[in-house]
Amino acid sequence: MEMRIGPYTLVGRTMLAPMAGVTDLPFRLLCRRYGAAMAVSEMVSARPDLLHDARTRLRTDHSGEPAPRATQILGADPLQMAEAARLNVDRGAQIIDINMGCPAKKVCNVAAGSALLRDEKLVARILDAVVAAVQVPVTLKIRTGWAPGQRNAVVIARIAESAGIQALVVHGRTRACGFSGTVEYTTISDVKRAVNIPVIANGDISSPASAREVMEITGADAIMVGRGALGRPWLFTQLNMALNGFPVVDEPPAEERKRVILEHVKNLHVFYGRRTGLRIARKHIAWYAKHWPGVSLPGLREILAVEDADRQLLLTDILFD
Ligand SMILES: Cc1cc2nc3c(=O)[nH]c(=O)nc-3n(C[C@H](O)[C@H](O)[C@H](O)COP(=O)(O)O)c2cc1C
C-alpha cells in the first residue's frame, strides 16, 4: 500500500532525513531526483527574532522542489511554534515537521529538540498548537526517549496521534545516546504497533540490506536516511529497488556520478553565492571523495583549501576522473 501524509501520496518508501548544514535545497533536489519520496529541510528555529533572518529564509527555500515540500521547525514555546508553522506554510511548506530529536543541550537558547521528550504535557501543548495553526499536515520527529531508562517513545507517539500528527519519524536512539551505540529498532516496532499513523524508521540505514532489515524488524511504513546519503544521493534508487523486491542495483556509472557532483557544486555556488557556496561545497566534495575508489588524497586536500569558486570547480573536475 502506498504511504500517505495528509493529501500527499508518497512515491516510494525512502526519505532524506533533515540535517542542519546539509539538507539545503540543492542537496534535497538531488536526493529527490534519485528517488527520495520526501526530503525534509534543515531545522529552523521558531524564535521570532530568527524567523526573518536571511539564513532562515535560505533554509526554507523550496523553489522548484516537487511536492511534498517539508520544512522542519524547532522550539519549545507552543505559540512561537504555531507562528513559525503559519509563516512557513505561507512561504511554501506543504508539510510542517516538528523537531523533537535534536540532541544538542541548548538549541537556540531553549531546551528544545529531544529535551522536550521529558515533558509530555509540553509536548502535547506544542503539537496541539501547531496542528491547530495550519491547514497542512504536521509530522513529528522524535528519538526513543531521553535516556535508556526513560524510553517514552510509545507514550509520545500516542500523544502525537491524538493531537492530529499525520506521520511520526523515530530515530532509534535516546537523547543520551547521541549518535553512538546500536539503534534499537524494537522500540520503533513498539511505536508502530501502538499507533495508526504512518511510522518512519530512522537510524544507521546505509545499504539496501539494512533498509530491508529495518523495514522487516520494525514494520515501519517507510525509512528515513541521513548520514548514509552523504556523498551518495543515488543511494535512494538502490534502496527503493531493494524495498520493491528487486536485486541490488549498482550505483550509477562514474560519468554520471561525476556529472552530478559538478552540477551539485555549481548549484551550491549559485544558491549561496560563490563565497558561502564554496565553503558548503567543501564538505560535500569530501563526502563524494569518500565513496570514490582511488581518489587522490593530496588532490582532495588541495580542493578543500581553495578559496575561489571557479578553481574549486576545476579541481573537482580533475579529482573525480
Ligand atoms: C549533520 C547532522 C545534522 C542533523 N540535523 C538535524 C536536524 O536539523 N533536524 C533533525 O531532526 N535531525 C537532525 N539530525 C539527525 C538526523 O535527521 C537523523 O535522525 C540521524 O542522523 C540518524 O539517522 P542516520 O543514521 O540515517 O544519519 C542531524 C544529523 C546530522 C548527522
The ligand as a Gaussian input file, in Angstrom:
#p B3LYP/6-31G(d) Opt

LIG

0 1
 C       24.962000      16.769000      10.446000
 C       23.640000      16.352000      11.004000
 C       22.664000      17.311000      11.179000
 C       21.401000      16.955000      11.685000
 N       20.426000      17.908000      11.778000
 C       19.161000      17.550000      12.141000
 C       18.087000      18.470000      12.083000
 O       18.241000      19.644000      11.702000
 N       16.851000      18.037000      12.466000
 C       16.633000      16.746000      12.892000
 O       15.500000      16.398000      13.222000
 N       17.633000      15.849000      12.932000
 C       18.881000      16.200000      12.547000
 N       19.864000      15.261000      12.520000
 C       19.541000      13.853000      12.825000
 C       19.173000      13.089000      11.546000
 O       17.998000      13.590000      10.965000
 C       18.967000      11.584000      11.845000
 O       17.901000      11.433000      12.749000
 C       20.205000      10.937000      12.432000
 O       21.386000      11.341000      11.754000
 C       20.108000       9.405000      12.388000
 O       19.925000       8.947000      11.057000
 P       21.149000       8.389000      10.163000
 O       21.816000       7.301000      10.956000
 O       20.498000       7.878000       8.911000
 O       22.091000       9.530000       9.936000
 C       21.132000      15.606000      12.062000
 C       22.139000      14.655000      11.892000
 C       23.371000      15.000000      11.370000
 C       24.419000      13.931000      11.175000

